[in-house]
Amino acid sequence: MNVFLLLGLFAAGGLALQTTIVWLAARVCHLDRSSWWRAALVVVIRGVIGTGLTALMLATDVEREWLALTGLVAVDAIVTFWLIGRVIGGTRRKQASAWALNLVAGTTAGIAFATAFTMCLEGFTWVNSSMTPNIRGYHVVEVLPNGNHLIHAANFPGAGRSIPPGESSGAIVAETYEYREVPRPAVHTHSADRFLCNKTKFPERWDASVVEFSNEPTFKSVKRLVGLPGERIEIRDGAARVNGERLTPPARLGPIRYEADLYGPREVILGPDEYFVLGDNTNRSSDSRWRGPVKRDQIVGTADLIYWPPARWRYRP
């Protein structure tokens, strides 16, 4: 299913669910102005404030997101209590009862709603440079004399295995896919892309996909689906070839240049349930060239939409 349709359905469903809970809480506690539209107003204002605070949290690149999320929940609870009094009215005691009832019912419904949401869509942050420049990890952007942009990979917050600043590190020109070895930057200036994985849609060729390699089943990677079941895959002269014919990536992806792995097989013939995946930046990617193909049940879904930061919004990156 299309990611925008899913988001629209969940947004409408969430609004209706939250409004109904606030309205029922106000009715049960006999508040003065317990109409459905007033309950909807409470929910909309809560949503606007919550969205603004979430955007602020993402923009400040908070490392301990669980702590920030706890703060968001606390702020939401305070705002909800205030809005119930201002919009729906009633005595303080009735307002407190309605707030408590809404908190209990809303938390229960919220857990069920979140479970349903994550069965269809899941947010990911890809922190490294294996999918650069289409899906970027923590990085630094250098504007070159010709106007092109060199994307320097940078260490991500809390990285256990990082390259010391100043040591040789990979960078890639966004417009041409030219790979360069440059000194590792001391700190990142741009955060990693955050994207939604659409679990209801199986990826097509050239879609960025969330996969689980068999030798690391608890870790989810992001790679591009290149080879389909039964095909003979070869990487030669900067391109992936299927059954001897050179593949041309879609224009939206730019001039991807695939490098062969000198230590891997020159040619792979995929089985009836095998798929070949590659990183866009094959100079710095752990993918099917040496990890081997993935099976259908190892493909979680399609990386459909980069939603943060706003300047990096992309559909089907």
Secondary structure, DSSP 8 states (H G I E B T S, - for coil): --HHHHHHHHHHHHHHHHHHHHHHHHHHTT-TT--HHHHHHHHHHHHHHHHHHHHHHHHTT-S-HHHHHHHHHHHHHHHHHHHIIIII---HHHHHHHHHHHHHHHHHHHHHHHHHHHHHEEEEE--SSTTTTTS--SEEEEE-TTS-EEEEE---TT-SS---TTSEEEEEETTT--EEEEE--SS-SB---EEEEETTS---TT-EEEE--TTSTTS-EEEEEEE-TT-EEEEETTEEEETTEE----GGG--------TTS-SEEE--TTEEEEE-SSGGG--SHHHH--EEGGGEEEEEEEEEESGGG-EE--
